[in-house]
Amino acid sequence: MSVRAGASFGPDDYRITRADLVRYAGASGDFNPIHWSDRVATSVGLPGVVAHGMYTMGLAARAVTSWLGDDQQIASFAVRFSKPVVVPDDDDGVVLSVTGTAKATDDEDRIRIDLTVTSADVKVLGMARAVVTDTVYG
């Protein structure tokens, strides 16, 4: 697939549960208790247990790579962590929703994809964008 300016995808929805946070903590080594303890999370002013920022960012990147397929690569990817993704202590968890729109850049071999990443109707990543190229070595 060759992405052109104006193309868009999504929403791609990803359910996040406390079990996902446990698995991510084990894989990443980030065992900060704000990611598993309501008591600790609320004691530092959070509304409850929150998803790891890098996990949230990784899911947004997954949405981009799923859309791109194998013909393009991400040359750069950046986000601002603007709001936490609060993950309730139940079997349903919370949904992270990702949409993207391709924009032209000054470099004709690259396209910028602006992302909107929300959870519970709140934008959780700001200035989220990927720059992609058609060539492997772009």
N, C-alpha and C positions, 0 to 999 in steps of 0.2 A: 504494500500500500504506500502510495506517495501522498503525503499530507500537503494540502494547499491551503493558503490563507482563506479564512472563512469557514473551513470545515470544523465540525464540532463533534463531541461525544458526550455520552452520559445522559442521565446520571448512572454512574456505577456505584452500587451500594455494597458496603462491607460491614458486617455485623461484628462488633467487638464485645467480648464477654470478659469477666474476671479470669476465666481459664486462659483466654488468649494472653492476658497480661502476665500470668504466671509463666506461660511458655516463652513469651518474649523476654521476660526477666532472666530466665535460665539461659536463653541463647545469647543475650547481650551482656549479661553480667550486671545489669542495672537493677539492683534489689532495693532501691529507695522505697521506704514504706509508704510514700504517698501513692504508690501504684498498687498497694494491696491492703492498706489499713485505713478504714474510715476514721478511726480515732486520730491517727497521726495527720491524715490529710486535712481534717477539719481544724485540728490544733494549729495548723500553719495558715489558716484562712481559705482553704479550698472548700468547695461545696461538697466534696466527697472524693473517693478514689478517682484518679485521673489516668488516662492512657499515657504511655510514654510518648513524648513528642516525636522521637525518631520512628516509633512504630506508626504513628499517624502519618508522618511524612512518607514512610515506606509504602503505606497503602495508597497514598496519592500517586506515588511513582509507579506502583503496580497498575493503576488505572491507565496511565500514559503508555506504559510498555504493552499492555494488553491491546490498546487501540492501535499502536504502531505496527504490531506484528514484527516480522524479521527484517523488513526492508530499510528500516531507519534506526538510528541510535540516538540516545540522549547525549548531547554534548555538554550540557550543564543543567542543573536542577537546583532550585533554591526556594525557600519558603520563609515566612516569618510566623513564629508561633504566637498567635494573637489571643486565643481563648483555649482553655483546657477542654478536653473531651472527657466528660464525667461518665464513668461506667458504673451503673447500679449493681448491687449485689443480688442478682436474680439470674434466671436462665436465659432471659431475652437480651440482656446487655443493651447496647445502644448502636445505632446505625451511623456510619460515616458515609457521606454521599459526595462523590467527586464528579464534576463536569469540567469540560475543557473546550477552549476555542482557539484555533490556530490563527496567528497573526503574521503578517509579512515582517521581515527584518531588512536591514540594509545589505545583508549578505544573501545573495540569491540562492546559496546552497543551504541556508538554514531557515527554519520556521520556529517562531516562538509560540508556545502553547500556554495560554493563561488559564489557570485552574481556579475553580471555586470549590472549596472544601468546607462542608458544613456537617454539623451534628446537632440534632434536636433544633433544627432551623436557625442555628447560630453559626456564623462564619468562624471557623476555628484556625484556619491558616490564612495569613494575609500575604499579599505579593507572591503568591505561589505561581511559579512558572518553570517550564522546561524549554530548553532550546534543543531542537532536533535537527539532524542532518540526514540526507539521503545516502551519504557515503560513509563507509566504515571509519575512514581516517579523517573525514571532514575537515 
